[in-house]
Each structure stands twice: as structure tokens, then as C-alpha cells.
Amino acid sequence: MKRETSLKRKVKMSMLLLAIILFTQCQKSNEDQLVTNANETSETTTTVLVSPEVAKTLVLSSATKDAGYAYYLEPKLTISGDSPTNSATSTLKIYENGKLLGAAHSLHRDIRNIGKGKFSHWDTGLYFSSSDNSDPRTNGRKYTYTTGTSGAVVVTPVTQTTPVSLTSNTPIGFASVDGSTTGGKGGKTITISNLSDLKRAAVSPDPLVIQISGSITGLGMIEVKSNKTFIGLNGAILNGTGLSIWGVSNVIVKNLKINKVIGGDCITIKGGSNHVWIDHCELWQDRSHGWDYYDELLEVTDRSDFVTISWNEFHDSNIALLIGSGDQQTTDIGHLRVTLYGNYFKNISERQPCTRFGYMHCFNNYLANGSGYGIGVTMNATVRTDNNYFEGQNIPIYTDFNSKPGMVSGASTNIYKNCGANKISTSASSWVPSYEYKSVLIAAADVPAKVLSEAGPNY
């Protein structure tokens, strides 16, 4: 018995030593930053573990079913939970069989409707879901937690073996991280040619593939519910009315033209919406009216997350694309993860795009004839650029026009033709997205021809 106890102790100490060695080899020393970066990746690219000696057991005997995929308990923690005045104060981390769950600070409706490990430590209570939406009380897994700065992690990258083609029906980037974006796949396919039918279909509780035919004219925004794919057929266009993707998930918009939405955006992604893919669309206004006549062509704000914007044409607008709506909206921290590739920006004053707080990846975009600035990076946002082509841009990349600058990397990979100088006041960031994209990355010199031939509706 003594020998067996000694052996167990040695094995235990060896495992702990290995975890410490691996942890100290990580590039970033800040533990909370490592946990944040791990949450930004999918299960296929990163595994996040916690040492069992550090974590405490989450006792589920008192857990009750809340609604949907959510379960509730009061674990009597010694740290403060989130509150209406501070919705991201809790430092609680939850692990399932040692693997980090998330996202933390999730909306309660997202925990109930989406699940997949999302949780919220709110006041004294905990609302959480398992990684596969099974019942955590009966699925046989062990749930543990850490608080504050406890809980060293090990990040183990896994190589993706199947590159995704730029012409694939699967989005590259954040729309394929921490889940997938399939839109209305599996639902009925319907074809619509008038505004009233489009409004009814867009708010259906069922998954739908909505094909839009012809020219539809209206005012204001069309509300969109989860699990929808909008596909513009040849010549499809929305005049004066846009799509409001607010507080929902799993939405795809493809091959659609939208223009001149007065007092609104052509497409709004807001209210914690997640897993949205905007692909091969054309969005425009005009610059003959004042700056307040229209809003942006596209907006990603208010805790929205896991968005990919690809092969779109944005043109003739004062303000094109906004990611993060205000310097005071600190609830966006930990959200606003957006990928942009293959897009064409032309005749834009600014915001191509502008981002606050989040993590944004821009590769192989073509920005032409910009009178203000191209990519704006403020309020501690982190942006990676790869092989973009800037032409005729007054300030291609700009960090110093709000109260705090952001961080940029990869600026030297871009081509700047007939442009002013970048205005980047911060040191280069070391962040790079964890998803695979380099197999489809093309040279910056080839971007204009590629983008001009493929961006916009592709019938």
C-alpha cells in the first residue's frame, strides 16, 4: 500500500510538473489573456485544460433546470458576480472534464437557446450549459471551476488538415469558430418577391432558405430570426429597407443587393448576435446627402460575435462598416470577433472598417479611393492585416482618432499605392487568428484583379 501511494504521488507530481513546463513555454505570460485567446478558437484548433490540483469541484446536487439548455445553481462563491451596472465583473471560469467552457458573461437567452458551454455568473447565481447541451447532472462529466487568476492553462494547437477553399460554402474565419454557421440548412427553401412575404418569412421560428427575387422597396429594417439563409437571385435588390440581425444566431446573407436605407443600416448585426456570414453582397448609399442621413452600410455591435464578411462590395458611402458602436460600451470586451476577406471598398470616406474592443482579421481586401481613413483601430481593439491592397487612401490604417488607440500587426504585408502614410501609434500586436487561412491567402499584388472579378453578387 505504501508503494502504491508513493507511485501515485510521483505520477501526480510529474503531471503537474509537465503542465507547468508547457504553460511557461506559451508566448504570452498573462494567464487571463491566454484564457481569452483560447475562447476565441474552435474545439478543432485549441484545447484548454486546467490542472486538477487547482480547480474546485462544482457541486451539481442542487442544480435545477432553468430553461432550454440552461441550468441554475448557487455555488456560494467568494467573488462578485455580474450585475446590471457591470456585466463582466465575474472572474469565474468553468471546466468540463478539465476543459474550459465558454463564453463567459453570456446572455441568459443565449445560454438557454444556444448552450454549447456558454455561462453567466450573475449576482450569486450561475446559469450554465454543457458543451454538447446534455444534462450536466447526469452526463457523467466532472465540472470544476477557478476564480480570479487561479487555474493555469495548457494550450495545445491542433493542425487543420483540410484547407477551406475561398469558393467554399463554408465561411473562413470567425463564423466557423466556436460552432458553425449553416443558416437555414435543413429547412424549406422558399422564393419571395414582395416585402410583406419577406417580413413574415424572416421572423419564422423555423430554419428557412429564403430566395429573394426581383426588386423589393420599403422603409426601415426587416427583423430576422435565427437559422435563416437569404439568397438573392439574379437581379434581387432591396431598396430602402435593410436586414436587422438582432439578438439571434446562425444567419447567412448571400448574393443580395441592398441600398439607401434612410436612418438605418443596410445590414445590422447587433444585440449579441453570433455566427453570421455576409457573403457576395453589394451595399451602397450615396455621398450627396449629409453624414447623418444614412447610417453605416453594415454594423457589428453590442456584444455580437463570430462574424465573417467575405467577397462583398461596399461603395459610395461616408461611413461603410462599424464594429463596436461607442467608446463607453465596455460590454463589447471579449466579443466582436470578425473576419473580413475578399471585400471591395470603393469611394468611402471612412470606416473600411472601424473597430473598437474586439479582435478583427482583415486579409486580401481591396480598398480604393478613400478620402478619410481605411481601417480604423481604436479602444484597445486588436487587428491583424494580411496582404491587403490599399489604393488612393488618405490614411490606410489609423489608430489615433478616439480616446484610446488599438493595436495592429501585419501592416508591412499590405501594398499601399498612391496612399498617405499609416498613423499607427502603438507597438505591433503579436496576435494572429488561430483558424487556418494561409492556404487560401493570395499575394497582395494579386488582390485587385481577384477581388474585382469575384466580389459582389455571384449568380
C-alpha positions in Angstrom: 0.0 0.0 0.0 2.9 2.4 0.8 4.5 1.7 -2.5 1.2 2.3 -4.4 0.7 5.6 -2.6 4.2 6.7 -3.4 3.8 5.8 -7.1 0.5 7.7 -7.3 2.2 10.7 -5.7 5.1 10.6 -8.2 2.7 10.3 -11.2 0.7 13.2 -9.8 3.7 15.4 -9.3 5.0 14.5 -12.8 1.8 15.5 -14.4 1.7 18.8 -12.5 5.4 19.5 -13.5 4.6 18.8 -17.2 1.6 21.2 -17.1 3.8 23.9 -15.5 6.6 23.4 -18.1 4.1 23.6 -21.0 2.4 26.6 -19.6 5.6 28.5 -19.2 6.5 27.9 -22.8 3.5 29.8 -24.0 4.3 33.1 -25.7 2.1 35.2 -23.5 2.7 35.2 -19.8 -0.6 36.7 -18.8 -2.9 33.9 -17.8 -6.2 35.7 -18.3 -5.1 36.7 -21.8 -4.4 33.0 -22.6 -7.8 32.1 -21.5 -9.4 34.8 -23.6 -7.5 33.7 -26.7 -8.4 30.1 -26.1 -12.1 31.1 -26.0 -11.7 32.7 -29.4 -10.8 29.4 -31.1 -12.9 26.4 -32.0 -12.6 22.9 -30.5 -10.8 21.7 -33.6 -7.9 24.1 -33.2 -7.3 24.5 -29.4 -7.7 22.5 -26.3 -7.7 24.4 -23.0 -7.1 22.4 -19.8 -6.9 23.2 -16.1 -4.7 21.3 -13.6 -7.0 19.2 -11.3 -4.9 20.3 -8.3 -6.0 23.9 -8.9 -9.7 23.6 -9.8 -12.5 23.2 -7.2 -15.5 20.9 -7.8 -18.8 22.4 -8.8 -21.4 20.5 -6.8 -24.5 19.9 -9.0 -26.7 18.2 -6.5 -28.6 21.4 -6.0 -28.7 22.4 -9.7 -32.1 22.9 -11.3 -33.2 23.1 -14.9 -33.7 26.7 -15.9 -35.0 26.6 -19.5 -33.7 25.3 -22.8 -30.1 24.2 -22.4 -29.6 26.3 -19.2 -29.2 25.0 -15.7 -29.1 27.1 -12.5 -27.4 26.8 -9.1 -25.9 29.0 -6.4 -22.4 27.7 -5.7 -21.7 30.2 -2.9 -18.6 31.8 -4.4 -16.4 34.4 -2.7 -16.2 36.6 -5.8 -18.7 39.1 -7.1 -21.0 38.1 -10.0 -22.0 40.2 -12.9 -24.6 42.9 -12.4 -26.7 45.4 -14.3 -24.1 48.1 -13.7 -21.1 45.8 -14.5 -22.0 42.8 -16.8 -18.4 41.5 -17.0 -17.1 41.7 -13.4 -17.0 38.0 -12.6 -13.7 36.1 -13.0 -15.3 32.7 -12.8 -14.1 30.0 -15.2 -15.8 26.7 -15.6 -14.3 23.4 -16.8 -15.9 20.2 -18.1 -13.6 17.2 -17.5 -10.8 19.8 -17.2 -11.6 21.6 -20.5 -12.5 25.3 -20.4 -16.2 26.1 -21.2 -17.4 29.5 -22.5 -18.2 32.1 -23.5 -18.4 33.6 -20.0 -20.8 36.6 -19.4 -23.2 35.2 -22.0 -26.7 36.5 -22.3 -29.2 34.2 -20.5 -31.2 33.7 -23.6 -28.1 32.6 -25.5 -27.4 30.0 -22.7 -30.9 28.8 -23.0 -31.3 28.8 -26.8 -27.7 28.0 -27.9 -26.0 26.5 -24.9 -22.7 24.8 -26.0 -20.9 25.7 -22.8 -22.0 29.3 -22.5 -22.5 30.5 -18.9 -23.1 33.5 -16.8 -22.2 34.2 -13.1 -24.9 36.7 -12.3 -25.2 38.1 -8.8 -25.0 35.0 -6.6 -26.3 32.5 -9.2 -24.7 30.5 -12.0 -26.5 29.9 -15.3 -24.6 27.4 -17.5 -24.8 24.8 -20.2 -22.7 21.7 -21.0 -20.5 21.6 -24.1 -23.0 19.4 -26.1 -26.2 20.6 -24.4 -26.6 17.4 -22.4 -27.8 17.4 -18.8 -24.7 18.2 -16.7 -26.3 16.5 -13.7 -26.5 13.1 -15.5 -23.9 13.1 -18.3 -21.2 11.6 -16.1 -18.7 14.5 -16.6 -16.9 16.4 -13.8 -17.5 20.1 -13.6 -14.9 22.3 -11.8 -14.2 26.0 -11.5 -11.5 28.5 -10.8 -11.8 32.2 -9.8 -9.6 35.2 -10.2 -6.1 34.4 -11.6 -6.1 30.8 -10.5 -6.1 27.9 -12.9 -3.0 27.6 -15.1 -3.9 26.6 -18.6 -2.3 24.5 -21.3 -2.9 25.5 -24.9 -2.4 22.7 -27.4 -2.7 23.7 -31.1 -4.0 21.1 -33.5 -3.3 21.4 -37.2 -6.3 21.6 -39.5 -5.7 19.0 -42.3 -8.4 20.1 -44.7 -8.0 23.7 -46.1 -11.1 25.6 -46.9 -11.4 27.0 -50.4 -12.3 30.6 -50.9 -15.2 29.5 -53.1 -16.5 27.0 -50.5 -20.0 27.1 -49.0 -18.3 27.2 -45.6 -17.1 30.6 -44.3 -13.4 31.1 -43.4 -12.7 32.7 -40.1 -14.7 33.5 -37.0 -18.1 32.5 -38.4 -16.7 28.9 -38.2 -15.1 29.2 -34.7 -16.8 28.0 -31.5 -19.6 26.5 -33.6 -20.6 26.7 -37.2 -22.7 28.9 -39.4 -25.2 27.0 -41.6 -28.1 29.4 -41.8 -31.3 27.7 -42.9 -29.7 24.5 -43.8 -32.2 21.6 -43.3 -35.2 23.8 -43.6 -37.5 24.5 -46.5 -36.4 26.6 -49.5 -38.9 29.3 -50.5 -38.8 32.1 -53.1 -40.2 35.5 -52.2 -40.8 38.6 -54.4 -42.6 41.1 -52.1 -41.9 42.9 -48.9 -44.8 41.5 -46.8 -43.9 37.9 -47.5 -40.2 38.6 -46.8 -41.0 40.1 -43.4 -43.2 37.1 -42.5 -40.6 34.6 -43.6 -37.7 36.4 -41.9 -39.3 36.1 -38.4 -40.4 32.4 -38.8 -39.3 30.3 -35.9 -38.2 27.5 -38.4 -35.0 27.2 -40.3 -35.5 28.6 -43.9 -33.6 29.2 -47.0 -35.2 32.4 -48.4 -34.6 33.1 -52.0 -35.3 36.8 -52.9 -36.5 37.5 -56.4 -36.7 40.9 -58.2 -36.8 44.4 -56.7 -38.4 45.0 -53.3 -38.8 48.5 -52.0 -39.6 49.5 -48.4 -38.6 51.7 -45.4 -36.8 50.7 -42.2 -35.5 47.4 -41.2 -36.7 43.8 -41.7 -36.4 41.8 -38.4 -34.5 38.5 -38.8 -34.7 35.4 -36.6 -32.2 32.6 -36.1 -31.4 29.9 -38.6 -32.0 31.7 -41.8 -30.3 31.9 -45.2 -31.1 34.8 -47.5 -30.0 34.3 -51.1 -30.6 36.9 -53.7 -31.5 35.5 -57.1 -30.2 37.2 -60.3 -31.2 40.9 -60.1 -32.5 40.7 -56.5 -32.3 44.0 -54.7 -33.7 45.6 -51.5 -34.3 49.4 -52.0 -34.5 51.5 -48.8 -35.0 48.6 -46.4 -32.3 46.6 -44.6 -31.9 43.4 -42.6 -31.9 43.6 -38.8 -30.0 40.7 -37.3 -30.5 41.4 -33.6 -30.1 39.0 -30.7 -30.1 35.9 -32.9 -27.6 33.3 -34.2 -26.8 31.3 -37.4 -27.7 33.7 -40.2 -26.3 33.8 -43.8 -26.9 36.6 -46.3 -25.6 35.9 -49.8 -25.8 37.5 -53.3 -28.1 40.3 -52.2 -28.0 44.0 -53.2 -29.2 46.5 -50.5 -29.1 50.2 -50.9 -30.1 53.6 -49.4 -31.7 52.7 -46.1 -32.6 56.1 -44.6 -31.9 56.3 -40.9 -30.7 52.7 -40.7 -28.0 50.3 -41.9 -28.2 48.0 -45.0 -27.4 45.2 -42.6 -27.3 45.5 -38.7 -25.8 42.7 -36.6 -26.4 43.6 -33.0 -27.6 42.6 -29.6 -25.2 39.6 -29.0 -25.9 38.0 -32.4 -23.4 35.3 -33.3 -22.3 33.1 -36.1 -23.3 35.4 -39.0 -21.9 35.2 -42.5 -22.3 38.1 -45.0 -21.0 36.9 -48.4 -21.0 38.2 -52.0 -23.4 41.1 -51.3 -23.4 44.7 -52.7 -24.2 47.5 -50.3 -24.2 51.2 -51.1 -25.8 54.6 -50.4 -24.6 58.0 -51.8 -22.4 60.8 -50.6 -24.5 63.6 -51.8 -26.6 63.7 -48.6 -25.1 64.7 -45.2 -23.3 62.2 -42.9 -26.4 61.7 -40.7 -28.8 60.9 -43.5 -27.8 57.3 -43.6 -26.1 55.0 -41.0 -23.4 52.5 -41.9 -23.7 50.1 -44.8 -23.0 47.3 -42.3 -22.8 47.3 -38.5 -21.5 44.7 -36.0 -22.1 46.0 -32.5 -23.4 45.3 -29.0 -21.6 42.1 -28.0 -22.1 40.4 -31.4 -19.5 37.8 -32.1 -18.2 35.2 -34.6 -18.9 37.0 -37.8 -17.4 36.6 -41.3 -17.7 39.2 -44.0 -16.4 38.0 -47.4 -16.4 39.0 -51.0 -18.8 41.9 -50.6 -18.7 45.2 -52.5 -19.1 48.4 -50.3 -19.3 51.6 -52.2 -20.3 55.3 -52.3 -20.9 55.9 -48.6 -19.5 58.3 -46.0 -19.3 55.5 -43.4 -19.1 51.9 -44.5 -18.6 49.4 -41.8 -18.6 49.9 -38.0 -17.5 47.2 -35.5 -18.2 48.4 -32.0 -20.6 51.4 -31.6 -19.1 53.5 -28.8 -16.0 54.1 -26.6 -18.1 53.7 -23.5 -19.6 50.3 -24.4 -17.2 48.2 -22.5 -19.6 45.2 -22.5 -18.2 44.6 -26.0 -14.9 43.5 -24.5 -14.4 39.8 -25.2 -16.8 39.9 -28.1 -16.7 41.5 -31.6 -14.6 38.8 -33.3 -14.8 39.5 -37.0 -13.1 38.2 -40.1 -13.1 40.2 -43.4 -11.6 38.8 -46.6 -12.0 39.4 -50.4 -14.1 42.6 -49.9 -14.0 45.7 -52.2 -14.3 49.1 -50.6 -14.7 52.0 -53.1 -15.5 55.7 -52.8 -15.8 55.5 -49.0 -15.0 58.4 -46.6 -14.1 56.3 -43.6 -14.7 53.0 -41.6 -13.4 50.4 -44.0 -13.9 49.2 -41.3 -13.5 50.9 -37.9 -13.3 48.6 -34.9 -13.3 49.0 -31.1 -12.5 46.5 -28.3 -12.7 43.3 -30.5 -10.4 41.1 -32.5 -10.5 41.6 -36.2 -8.7 39.8 -39.1 -8.5 41.5 -42.5 -6.9 39.7 -45.4 -7.0 40.1 -49.2 -9.3 43.1 -49.2 -9.1 45.9 -51.8 -9.6 49.4 -50.5 -9.7 52.1 -53.3 -10.3 55.8 -53.3 -10.8 56.6 -49.6 -10.9 60.2 -48.6 -10.7 59.7 -44.9 -9.2 56.6 -43.4 -9.3 52.9 -44.3 -9.0 50.6 -41.3 -9.6 52.3 -38.0 -8.4 50.6 -34.9 -9.3 52.1 -31.5 -10.2 51.4 -27.9 -7.7 48.6 -27.5 -9.1 46.6 -30.4 -6.6 44.1 -31.9 -6.4 43.8 -35.7 -4.3 41.5 -37.9 -3.9 42.5 -41.5 -2.6 40.2 -44.2 -1.9 41.0 -47.9 -4.5 43.8 -48.4 -4.2 46.3 -51.2 -4.8 50.0 -50.4 -5.1 52.4 -53.3 -5.8 56.1 -53.2 -6.4 56.0 -49.4 -5.7 59.2 -47.4 -4.8 57.3 -44.3 -4.7 53.5 -44.9 -4.5 52.4 -41.2 -5.3 54.7 -38.3 -5.2 54.2 -34.6 -5.4 57.7 -33.0 -8.8 59.3 -33.6 -10.7 58.2 -30.5 -9.8 58.3 -26.8 -7.6 55.2 -27.0 -5.7 53.6 -29.8 -5.8 50.0 -30.8 -3.1 47.5 -31.8 -2.2 46.3 -35.3 0.0 43.7 -36.8 0.9 42.7 -40.4 0.9 46.2 -41.7 4.0 45.5 -43.7 2.3 42.7 -45.7 0.0 45.1 -47.4 0.5 47.1 -50.6 0.0 50.9 -50.5 -0.4 52.6 -53.9 -0.8 56.3 -54.1 -1.7 56.5 -50.4 -0.8 58.7 -47.5 1.1 57.3 -44.5 -0.3 54.9 -41.9 -0.9 56.5 -38.5 -0.2 53.7 -36.1 0.9 54.9 -32.6 1.1 51.5 -30.8 3.6 48.7 -30.9 2.7 45.8 -33.2 0.5 43.2 -31.7 1.6 39.5 -31.6 -2.0 38.2 -32.0 -2.8 36.1 -35.0 -6.0 34.2 -35.6 -5.9 30.5 -34.7 -8.0 29.3 -37.6 -6.5 28.1 -40.9 -6.4 30.7 -43.7 -2.9 30.8 -45.1 -3.6 28.0 -47.6 -6.0 30.4 -49.4 -4.1 33.6 -48.8 -3.0 35.2 -52.1 -0.2 37.8 -52.7 -1.2 41.4 -52.1 -0.2 42.3 -55.7 -2.9 39.9 -57.0 -5.7 41.2 -54.8 -7.2 43.9 -57.1 -7.7 41.6 -60.0 -9.1 38.8 -57.8 -11.4 41.0 -55.9 -12.7 42.9 -58.9 -13.6 39.6 -60.6 -15.3 37.9 -57.6 -16.6 40.5 -55.1 -20.3 41.3 -55.1 -23.3 39.1 -56.1 -22.2 35.9 -57.7 -25.2 34.3 -59.6 
